[in-house]
Amino acid sequence: MAGRNKSGGRKEPLFGLAAAMHDLRLDAKDRIPAGEDAPKKATAKRKPVVEEDDDEPAQREPKPQPKSRPAKGNKRMSRSRVGLSFGRMVYWALVCGLWGVIGLVGVVVWAGAHLPPIQSLEIPKRPPTIEITGLDGSVLAQRGEMAGANVALKELPAYLPKAFIAIEDRRFYQHFGIDPIGIARAVVTNVLHRGVSQGGSTLTQQLAKNLFLTQERTLARKLQEAELALWLERKHSKNEILELYLNRVYFGSGAYGVEAAAQRYFGKSARHVTLGEAAMLAGLVKSPSRLAPNRNPEGAEKRAETVLAAMADAGFITDAQAKAQIAHPSVTVKPAGAGTINYVADWIGEVLDDLVGQIDQSITVETTIDPKLQATAEAAVIDELAAKSVKFNVSQGALVAMTPDGAVRAMVGGRNYSDSQYNRAVTAKRQPGSAFKPFVYLTAIEQGLTPDTVRQDAPLDLKGWKPENYTREYFGSVTLTQALAMSLNTVAVRVGLEVGPKNVVRTAHRLGIASRLDPNPSIALGTSEVSMLELVGAYAPFANGGLSVAPHVVTRIKTHEGKLLYLRQADPPTQVIEPRNVAMMNQMMQETLISGTARKAEIPGWVAAGKTGTSQDFRDAWFIGYTARLVTGVWLGNDDNSPTKKATGGGLPVEVWTRFMRAAHQGVPVAALPNTQGSGLVPTLAQITSQITAPTAPAPAPAANYGGGRSVTPTRTAARPEAAAGLDGWLVDRLFGGQR
């Protein structure tokens, strides 16, 4: 039955789908308010709901929005968004991590691909040791990366390997070659210190680096080091790895392995080192060059205290032992001297390849070096420089002493080997100054002149070049003997031009000078550079009767097992100077020590000869002198070729030479220079008298410190009374009167 609605209108009944849809319509009170999870009781009076007709749009009154209270639905949405963001972060973190792992694996594979096949890797043989011995058989120096013998782990005191474990790899016996805990600890420490203050490498990694890799610090090298460490741990036991490490690690000062280091620093075998010495050795590994105890004893001792504390912390020693050792250190370090024998060792290293080829086994090199003379030469050079280097602005010196047949007995290549390894006796080439003049006068004598030949000492102008004497004085007519003894430059240049510069060069090369010489007028003043070794070798024929000389230091080379690899054969004698000419040159150069520029050079009881030299602007000071037993050259100057404060050949070099030669000739039977019998080298009283009474050419009086090779504009010309008095007054004054 039809009914009416509330408005009074007729309400028709509905059937079927329409009825069903009508029953599904929601009343206002059935609706769930927006933003709420469930219907709640109204807290305010509800307004009447007006039903809508199906045919008319609903007209609703707008609902007031809440003022400040946030809806719970918004909170859920925020939580949802946070959850989504976190999920995305986790996702991308996993993606990036996966790619990172892939990249790391790729790098590891790449690093491994650049290694030799693991199955073909072997512990490399120890590099050969080169042991250098002196004339008396004593060991002078050692060369090679492994200077010490292998020492078995069981032969060492227990605290020695423990010292290395305590300071370098506390977990050595727990890890598998790589220590993740140690790496993490190092990372944390480095972050806290804002720098690299601790490393994470294990002893195995360090061994791998020393055996197979370079010292470069790259990621690829670090990865290769880790891979090789794993291989070493699989291939060898822990004790084998530790023993290899102790016998291969570098300890500074050229010492590789604990045995070499103990011998170098303490003068004993590693088998007998004390606890303090073991701690000091272990401390060197961090920075061997900086902490070497013979160079930095304070730094080495402080580092040893750190090692002792680490040993106590690890339980290897007691706290009482550590404190007692720190409070009363018992380490005695061998002092580090100037080490000039190392210049000889370096020179030997340069010639070994020519003598025996590539060295693949340990060898002993027997030399001509006399350890006593080497020590004397070293002291002479160093002491002279220590006393007078500042006064004369001289920073370096060199000395070479050899027998007349060329066997080098002593060589000093510089003031201190640890400061500079540059060998000024072999490698450096300098202007010899007047020390080159003997080759000029020998050429003249070979062309018919004699020691008594007279030439003019007077100003000279060669197309604007005006060589002059050291004192800027000229003495007129002088003999060649006087000119050489007094180092008169104008006479040397005149004689050089007379015999021909090319002939002078030929003479110098014939006697042993190997350097290039320019055949120009200034060659007479020693303007072409030569090395000390070749200059001393070129003087040797004057001391041995005119025979050619090849300076040498190696006599025999053999393996440690005794196999002979090289034996020096005596050079076939070649006469490069006629004996008669040798006698005349010795007579002339002996006068240099008697009345000339080297009057301070005197060896009691011995006949000696030689020549001083001073290069232009006093840059080089030389003296080359010899007896029948020894030929010795001394050079003093500066590496940067800067001028000295008027250091001349007759000054510092003569003093060094005299000190060395006097010591070298003590207890040696006296011998005369060759070919001097009847040559007038040692005049008799009748000869002296005849020279006093016989009129001859005027001659200059002796004057000290004449230089050579100086080419400046003359400022004055002076004549001295002795020049006018002639040879009579000069000879009487020289023999009986005194010095000038």
C-alpha positions in Angstrom: 0.0 0.0 0.0 1.2 3.3 -0.9 2.2 5.6 1.9 3.2 9.2 2.4 6.5 10.6 3.1 7.3 13.1 5.9 6.6 16.0 3.6 3.2 14.8 3.0 3.8 13.6 -0.6 2.9 10.2 -1.9 5.5 7.5 -1.7 5.2 4.8 -4.3 6.4 1.4 -3.6 9.6 0.1 -5.4 10.3 -3.3 -6.7 13.3 -5.2 -8.0 16.7 -3.5 -8.5 15.3 -0.1 -7.6 14.1 -1.4 -4.3 17.4 -3.0 -3.6 19.3 0.2 -4.4 16.9 2.2 -2.3 17.5 0.0 0.7 21.3 0.5 0.3 21.1 4.2 0.6 22.9 5.5 3.8 21.3 7.7 6.3 23.4 10.6 7.5 23.8 9.0 10.9 25.1 5.8 9.2 28.0 7.7 7.5 31.5 7.5 9.0 32.9 11.0 9.5 36.0 11.7 7.3 39.3 11.0 8.9 37.9 8.8 11.7 38.4 5.0 12.1 35.0 4.4 13.8 31.8 6.2 14.7 31.9 8.1 18.0 29.3 9.7 20.2 28.6 13.2 19.3 29.9 15.7 21.7 27.8 18.5 20.3 24.1 18.7 19.4 23.5 17.2 16.0 21.7 19.2 13.5 18.6 17.7 11.8 19.3 15.9 8.6 17.1 16.8 5.7 16.4 13.9 3.3 16.8 14.6 -0.3 14.5 13.8 -3.1 15.9 11.5 -5.7 15.2 14.1 -8.4 16.8 17.1 -6.7 20.5 17.7 -5.8 21.4 17.7 -2.2 21.9 21.0 -0.5 24.3 20.6 2.5 25.4 23.1 4.9 29.2 23.2 5.0 30.8 21.6 8.0 33.2 23.6 10.1 36.9 22.5 9.8 38.7 21.7 13.0 41.0 24.6 14.1 44.1 23.0 15.6 43.7 19.4 16.4 45.5 17.2 13.7 43.6 14.4 12.3 44.8 10.9 13.1 44.6 10.0 9.4 47.3 12.5 8.6 49.6 10.9 11.2 49.1 7.6 9.5 49.9 9.1 6.1 53.2 10.6 7.6 54.1 7.3 9.0 53.5 5.7 5.7 55.6 8.2 3.9 58.5 7.7 6.4 58.3 4.0 6.0 58.4 4.4 2.3 61.5 6.7 2.4 63.3 4.3 4.8 62.4 1.4 2.5 63.8 3.2 -0.5 67.0 4.0 1.4 67.5 0.4 2.3 66.8 -0.6 -1.2 69.3 1.8 -2.7 71.8 1.0 0.0 71.6 -2.7 -1.0 71.9 -1.8 -4.7 75.0 0.4 -4.1 76.5 -2.2 -1.7 76.0 -4.9 -4.3 77.6 -2.8 -7.0 80.4 -1.9 -4.6 81.0 -5.6 -3.9 81.0 -6.3 -7.6 83.5 -3.4 -8.2 85.8 -4.6 -5.3 85.7 -8.1 -6.7 86.6 -6.8 -10.1 89.6 -4.8 -8.6 90.8 -7.8 -6.7 90.5 -10.0 -9.8 92.4 -7.3 -11.8 95.1 -7.1 -9.2 95.4 -10.8 -9.0 95.6 -11.0 -12.8 98.8 -8.8 -12.7 100.5 -11.2 -10.3 102.5 -14.2 -11.5 100.5 -17.5 -11.3 100.3 -18.4 -7.6 101.4 -22.0 -8.4 104.6 -20.7 -10.0 105.5 -18.3 -7.1 108.6 -19.3 -5.1 110.4 -17.5 -2.3 113.1 -15.7 -4.2 116.8 -16.5 -3.5 118.6 -14.1 -1.4 120.3 -11.4 -3.5 124.1 -11.8 -3.5 126.4 -10.3 -0.9 129.5 -8.4 -2.1 132.2 -8.5 0.6 135.1 -6.2 0.1 138.3 -6.9 1.9 141.5 -4.9 2.3 145.2 -5.7 1.7 145.4 -7.4 5.1 142.2 -9.5 4.5 140.0 -7.5 6.9 136.5 -6.7 5.8 136.2 -3.1 4.7 132.6 -2.9 3.4 129.7 -4.9 2.3 127.4 -4.4 -0.6 124.2 -6.1 -1.7 120.7 -6.2 -0.4 121.4 -9.1 2.0 124.6 -8.4 3.9 123.9 -10.8 6.8 123.7 -14.6 6.9 120.4 -16.4 7.5 119.8 -17.2 11.1 117.4 -19.9 12.2 114.5 -18.8 14.5 115.5 -21.4 17.1 119.0 -19.9 17.3 117.7 -16.5 18.3 116.9 -15.5 21.9 113.1 -15.8 22.4 112.6 -12.1 23.2 114.0 -11.1 19.8 111.1 -12.4 17.5 108.6 -11.5 20.3 109.8 -7.9 20.1 108.8 -7.7 16.5 105.4 -9.4 17.1 104.6 -7.0 20.0 105.2 -3.9 18.0 104.3 -4.9 14.5 101.7 -7.7 14.6 100.3 -8.6 18.0 97.9 -11.1 16.6 100.4 -12.8 14.3 99.6 -16.3 15.5 95.8 -15.8 15.4 95.2 -14.3 11.9 95.3 -15.9 8.5 97.7 -13.5 6.8 95.3 -10.5 7.0 94.0 -9.2 10.3 90.6 -7.6 10.0 90.7 -6.6 13.7 94.0 -5.0 13.3 92.8 -3.1 10.2 89.7 -1.9 12.0 91.8 -0.8 14.9 94.2 1.1 12.6 91.3 2.8 10.8 89.8 4.0 14.1 93.1 5.2 15.4 93.8 7.1 12.1 90.4 8.7 12.1 90.9 9.8 15.7 94.3 11.2 14.9 93.1 12.7 11.6 96.0 11.1 9.7 97.9 7.9 9.1 99.4 7.2 12.6 99.0 3.4 12.5 99.1 0.7 9.8 97.2 -2.5 9.5 99.7 -4.6 7.7 100.6 -7.9 9.2 104.1 -9.4 9.3 103.0 -11.7 6.5 101.9 -8.8 4.4 105.2 -7.0 5.1 107.1 -10.1 4.1 105.0 -10.4 0.9 105.8 -6.8 0.0 109.6 -7.3 0.7 109.8 -10.5 -1.3 107.6 -9.9 -4.4 106.4 -6.3 -4.7 107.7 -2.7 -5.0 107.4 -0.1 -2.2 104.8 2.0 -4.0 101.7 2.9 -2.0 98.7 2.2 -4.2 95.5 0.3 -3.8 96.5 -2.2 -6.5 99.8 -2.9 -4.7 97.9 -3.2 -1.3 95.5 -5.8 -2.8 98.4 -7.7 -4.3 100.1 -7.7 -1.0 97.0 -9.1 0.7 96.6 -11.9 -1.9 100.3 -12.8 -1.6 99.9 -12.8 2.2 97.1 -15.4 2.0 99.3 -17.5 -0.3 102.3 -17.3 2.1 100.1 -18.4 5.0 98.8 -21.4 3.0 102.3 -22.3 1.8 104.3 -21.9 5.0 104.0 -22.3 8.7 103.9 -19.3 11.0 107.4 -19.9 12.3 108.7 -20.2 8.7 107.1 -16.9 7.8 108.5 -15.2 10.9 112.0 -16.6 10.2 111.8 -15.4 6.6 110.7 -11.9 7.8 113.6 -11.5 10.3 116.1 -12.5 7.7 114.8 -10.2 4.9 113.6 -7.0 6.6 115.6 -3.8 6.1 117.1 -2.2 9.2 118.8 0.9 7.7 122.5 1.7 7.0 122.5 -0.9 4.3 121.7 -3.8 6.7 119.2 -6.4 5.6 118.2 -9.1 8.1 118.7 -9.2 11.9 122.2 -10.7 11.6 123.5 -7.9 9.5 121.8 -5.3 11.6 123.2 -6.7 14.9 126.7 -6.7 13.4 126.3 -3.2 11.9 124.9 -1.5 15.0 126.2 -3.6 18.0 129.2 -5.5 16.6 127.8 -8.9 17.6 125.7 -11.7 16.2 121.9 -11.5 16.5 122.2 -14.7 18.5 123.7 -12.7 21.3 121.7 -9.4 21.4 120.3 -8.2 24.8 116.7 -7.4 25.5 117.3 -3.7 24.9 119.1 -4.4 21.7 116.3 -6.6 20.5 113.8 -3.9 21.2 115.9 -1.4 19.3 116.1 -3.6 16.3 112.4 -4.2 16.3 111.8 -0.5 16.5 113.9 0.2 13.4 111.4 -1.4 11.0 109.0 1.5 11.2 111.5 4.0 9.8 115.0 2.4 9.3 116.7 5.4 7.7 115.4 7.9 10.3 115.9 5.7 13.4 119.2 4.1 12.6 121.0 4.2 16.0 124.4 5.1 14.6 122.8 8.3 13.2 119.9 9.0 15.5 120.7 7.4 18.9 118.1 9.4 20.7 115.3 8.5 18.3 116.3 4.8 18.3 116.3 4.7 22.1 112.9 6.4 22.4 111.5 3.9 19.8 113.0 1.0 21.8 111.2 2.2 24.9 107.9 2.0 23.0 108.7 -1.6 21.9 109.5 -2.6 25.5 106.2 -1.2 26.7 104.4 -3.1 23.9 106.2 -6.3 25.0 105.1 -5.8 28.6 101.5 -5.1 27.4 101.5 -8.3 25.4 102.8 -10.3 28.3 106.1 -11.2 26.7 108.1 -9.6 29.5 107.1 -8.3 32.9 106.4 -4.6 33.7 109.4 -4.8 36.0 111.7 -5.9 33.2 110.5 -3.2 30.9 110.9 -0.5 33.5 114.3 -1.7 34.5 115.5 -1.7 30.8 114.1 1.7 30.1 115.6 3.2 33.3 119.0 1.7 32.6 119.5 1.0 28.9 122.4 -1.3 28.2 122.6 -0.7 24.4 126.1 0.2 23.1 125.9 1.4 19.5 129.0 1.3 17.3 129.8 4.9 16.3 129.2 5.9 12.7 132.3 7.4 11.3 132.7 9.5 8.1 132.6 6.1 6.3 135.0 7.2 3.4 135.7 3.6 2.6 132.3 3.5 1.1 133.6 5.7 -1.7 136.0 2.9 -2.5 133.1 0.3 -2.3 131.0 2.3 -4.7 133.9 2.6 -7.2 134.4 -1.2 -6.9 130.7 -1.7 -7.6 131.0 0.3 -10.8 133.8 -1.9 -12.2 132.5 -5.3 -11.1 130.3 -5.7 -14.1 133.3 -5.3 -16.4 135.3 -7.8 -14.4 132.9 -10.7 -13.8 129.6 -9.7 -15.5 126.3 -10.1 -13.7 126.6 -11.2 -10.2 124.2 -14.0 -9.1 126.0 -15.4 -6.1 127.7 -14.0 -3.1 131.4 -13.0 -3.7 134.4 -11.7 -1.9 136.4 -8.9 -3.6 140.0 -8.6 -2.5 141.4 -5.1 -3.0 144.7 -3.2 -2.8 143.4 -0.8 -0.1 145.5 -0.6 3.0 143.1 -0.1 6.0 145.7 1.8 8.0 146.5 4.2 5.2 142.8 4.6 4.5 142.1 5.6 8.1 145.1 8.0 7.9 143.9 9.6 4.7 140.4 10.0 6.1 141.6 11.7 9.2 144.0 14.0 7.3 141.2 15.3 5.0 138.5 15.6 7.7 140.7 17.2 10.3 142.1 19.8 7.9 138.6 20.8 6.7 137.3 20.9 10.3 140.1 23.3 11.3 140.2 25.6 8.2 137.2 25.1 6.0 135.5 28.3 7.3 138.6 30.4 7.1 139.2 29.5 3.5 135.6 28.8 2.4 136.4 25.2 1.5 133.7 22.6 2.0 135.0 19.5 0.4 138.2 17.5 -0.2 139.5 14.4 -1.8 142.6 12.2 -1.7 144.0 9.4 -3.8 147.2 7.5 -2.9 148.6 4.7 -5.1 151.8 2.8 -5.5 154.0 3.7 -8.5 152.5 0.7 -10.3 149.0 2.0 -9.9 147.6 0.0 -7.0 145.3 2.3 -5.0 146.2 2.2 -1.3 143.7 4.8 -0.1 140.9 6.9 -1.5 138.8 9.6 0.1 136.0 10.8 -2.1 134.6 13.5 0.1 134.3 14.9 3.6 131.5 12.6 4.8 129.9 9.7 2.9 126.7 9.8 4.9 126.2 13.5 3.8 127.2 13.0 0.1 127.9 9.9 -1.9 129.4 11.9 -4.8 133.0 10.6 -5.3 135.2 13.6 -5.9 138.2 11.4 -6.4 136.8 9.4 -9.3 133.7 11.1 -10.7 134.3 14.8 -10.3 136.3 16.6 -13.0 138.0 19.9 -12.1 140.6 22.2 -13.6 144.0 21.1 -12.4 145.6 24.5 -12.8 149.4 24.5 -12.5 149.3 20.8 -11.6 149.1 20.2 -15.3 152.4 22.0 -16.1 154.6 18.9 -15.8 153.1 17.6 -19.0 154.1 20.9 -20.7 157.7 20.7 -19.5 158.0 17.0 -20.3 157.0 17.7 -23.8 159.6 20.5 -24.0 162.3 18.2 -22.6 161.3 15.5 -25.1 161.8 18.1 -27.9 165.4 18.8 -26.8 165.1 21.4 -24.0 166.7 20.8 -20.6 166.0 21.8 -17.0 168.6 24.6 -17.5 167.1 26.0 -20.6 166.4 29.7 -20.2 163.1 31.4 -21.1 161.7 34.8 -20.5 159.3 35.6 -17.7 157.6 38.7 -19.0 154.2 40.1 -19.7 152.4 38.3 -22.5 149.5 39.3 -24.7 147.8 36.7 -26.9 145.1 38.5 -28.8 143.8 40.1 -25.7 144.4 37.2 -23.3 147.1 38.2 -20.8 148.2 35.4 -18.5 150.2 36.6 -15.5 151.9 35.2 -12.5 150.3 34.7 -9.1 152.2 37.6 -7.6 151.9 39.7 -10.7 155.7 40.0 -10.7 158.1 39.1 -13.6 161.6 37.9 -13.2 163.1 38.1 -16.7 165.3 35.2 -17.8 164.8 32.0 -15.8 165.5 28.4 -16.2 162.8 25.8 -16.8 163.5 24.4 -13.4 162.9 27.7 -11.8 159.8 28.4 -13.8 158.3 25.1 -12.8 159.2 25.3 -9.2 157.9 28.9 -8.9 154.9 28.1 -11.1 155.5 31.1 -13.5 152.6 31.2 -15.8 154.0 33.3 -18.6 156.9 30.9 -19.0 154.6 27.8 -19.1 152.4 29.5 -21.8 155.5 30.4 -23.9 156.9 26.9 -23.6 153.5 25.4 -24.4 153.2 27.5 -27.6 156.8 26.7 -28.5 156.3 22.9 -28.3 152.6 23.1 -29.6 149.4 22.6 -27.6 148.5 19.5 -29.5 151.8 17.9 -28.5 151.1 18.7 -24.9 147.8 17.0 -25.1 149.4 14.0 -26.7 151.9 13.8 -23.9 149.2 14.0 -21.2 147.1 11.3 -22.9 150.1 9.1 -23.2 150.8 9.3 -19.5 147.3 8.4 -18.5 145.0 11.4 -18.8 141.7 10.1 -20.3 139.6 13.2 -20.3 139.1 15.4 -23.3 141.8 18.2 -23.5 141.4 21.3 -25.6 144.7 22.0 -27.5 144.7 25.8 -27.0 147.3 28.2 -25.5 145.6 28.0 -22.0 146.2 24.3 -21.8 149.5 25.0 -20.3 147.7 26.5 -17.3 145.5 23.5 -16.8 142.2 24.8 -18.0 140.8 21.5 -19.2 139.1 19.5 -16.6 140.4 16.1 -15.3 139.6 13.7 -12.5 141.9 13.3 -9.6 142.3 9.5 -10.2 143.6 10.0 -13.7 145.8 12.9 -12.7 147.5 11.0 -9.9 147.9 8.0 -12.3 149.5 10.2 -14.9 152.1 11.3 -12.3 153.0 7.7 -11.5 155.4 7.2 -14.4 157.6 9.9 -12.9 157.8 7.7 -9.8 158.3 4.3 -11.5 160.9 5.1 -14.1 158.6 6.0 -17.0 156.3 3.0 -17.2 152.6 3.3 -18.0 150.1 2.9 -15.2 146.5 1.7 -15.0 145.1 2.7 -11.6 143.4 -0.3 -10.1 141.9 -1.5 -6.8 140.6 -5.1 -7.4 143.1 -7.9 -7.3 141.0 -11.0 -6.9 137.3 -12.0 -6.9 136.0 -15.3 -5.6 132.8 -16.9 -4.5 132.1 -17.6 -0.8 132.7 -21.2 -1.6 136.2 -20.3 -2.9 135.7 -20.5 -6.6 138.0 -18.0 -8.4 136.1 -15.6 -10.7 138.8 -13.0 -11.5 142.5 -12.6 -11.0 144.2 -9.4 -12.0 147.1 -10.0 -14.4 150.0 -7.6 -14.2 150.0 -5.0 -17.1 152.7 -5.5 -19.6 155.3 -2.7 -19.0 155.2 0.0 -21.6 157.8 2.8 -21.5 156.0 6.1 -21.9 158.9 8.3 -20.7 162.5 7.8 -21.5 164.5 7.2 -18.3 166.8 10.2 -19.0 163.7 12.4 -19.3 162.3 10.9 -16.1 165.4 11.9 -14.2 165.2 15.5 -15.5 161.6 15.8 -14.6 162.2 14.5 -11.1 165.0 17.0 -10.7 162.7 19.8 -11.7 159.8 18.7 -9.6 161.9 18.0 -6.5 162.8 21.7 -6.6 159.2 22.5 -6.1 159.4 21.0 -2.6 162.8 22.5 -1.9 162.4 26.1 -2.9 159.1 26.4 -4.8 155.4 26.5 -4.1 155.4 23.3 -2.0 158.2 24.1 0.5 156.0 22.8 3.4 155.8 19.4 1.8 158.6 17.5 3.5 159.1 13.8 4.5 162.1 13.4 6.7 164.7 11.1 5.1 162.9 10.8 1.8 163.4 12.4 -1.6 160.0 13.6 -2.9 158.8 15.6 -5.9 155.6 17.1 -7.1 153.6 20.1 -8.3 151.0 22.4 -6.8 148.0 23.8 -8.7 145.4 26.5 -8.2 142.7 27.0 -10.7 141.2 30.3 -11.9 139.7 32.5 -9.1 141.0 30.0 -6.5 138.2 27.5 -7.2 140.5 24.4 -6.9 143.6 23.8 -4.8 145.8 20.8 -5.7 149.0 19.1 -4.8 150.3 16.0 -6.5 153.4 14.6 -4.9 155.3 11.4 -4.9 158.2 9.3 -3.6 159.6 6.0 -4.8 156.9 4.3 -2.7 153.7 6.3 -3.1 152.1 8.8 -5.4 149.4 10.9 -3.6 147.1 13.7 -4.8 145.0 16.0 -2.7 142.2 18.3 -3.9 140.2 20.9 -1.9 137.4 23.1 -3.1 133.6 23.4 -3.3 131.1 21.2 -5.2 129.3 24.2 -6.7 132.6 25.5 -8.2 132.4 28.7 -6.1 135.7 30.5 -5.3 137.5 29.8 -2.1 139.1 32.5 0.0 142.4 32.3 -1.7 143.1 28.6 -0.9 146.1 27.7 -3.0 147.8 24.4 -3.8 150.8 25.3 -1.6 148.6 25.8 1.4 145.9 23.3 2.6 146.6 20.5 0.1 150.2 20.5 1.0 149.4 20.3 4.7 147.0 17.3 4.1 149.6 15.6 1.8 152.4 16.0 4.3 150.4 14.7 7.2 149.4 11.6 5.2 152.7 10.9 3.6 154.7 11.2 6.8 152.5 8.6 8.5 152.5 6.4 5.3 156.3 6.3 5.2 157.0 5.5 8.9 158.9 2.3 9.1 159.3 1.9 5.3 162.8 1.5 4.0 164.0 4.7 2.3 164.3 4.6 -1.5 165.4 7.1 -4.0 163.4 8.2 -7.0 164.2 6.2 -10.1 166.9 7.2 -12.5 168.5 9.7 -10.1 171.9 8.2 -9.8 174.3 10.8 -11.2 171.5 13.0 -12.3 172.2 15.8 -10.0 169.0 15.3 -8.1 170.8 15.4 -4.7 173.7 17.8 -5.3 177.1 17.3 -3.7 179.0 20.1 -2.0 181.2 20.6 -5.0 178.2 20.9 -7.2 176.7 23.4 -4.9 179.9 25.4 -4.8 180.2 25.4 -8.6 176.6 26.6 -8.9 177.3 29.4 -6.4 180.4 30.7 -8.3 179.2 30.1 -11.8 177.5 33.1 -13.5 174.2 32.2 -15.1 170.8 33.6 -15.9 169.0 35.7 -13.3 166.4 33.8 -11.3 163.6 34.7 -9.0 163.6 34.2 -5.2 161.3 31.6 -3.7 157.8 32.7 -2.9 155.0 30.7 -1.4 151.6 29.8 -2.7 151.9 30.5 -6.4 148.8 29.5 -8.2 148.1 28.3 -11.7 145.6 28.9 -14.5 144.8 32.4 -13.6 144.2 34.8 -16.5 143.7 38.4 -15.4 144.9 41.7 -16.6 148.3 42.6 -15.2 148.3 45.5 -12.8 152.0 46.0 -12.2 155.4 44.7 -13.1 158.0 44.4 -10.4 161.6 43.2 -10.2 163.0 41.7 -7.0 166.6 42.1 -5.8 167.3 38.4 -6.1 166.5 38.6 -9.8 169.2 41.1 -10.4 171.6 39.2 -8.1 171.4 36.2 -10.4 171.5 32.6 -9.5 174.4 33.0 -7.1 172.6 35.1 -4.5 169.4 33.1 -5.0 171.1 29.7 -4.5 173.2 30.8 -1.5 170.1 32.3 0.1 168.1 29.1 -0.6 170.7 26.7 0.7 172.1 28.6 3.7 170.1 31.7 4.3 166.5 30.8 5.1 163.1 31.2 3.6 161.0 33.8 1.8 
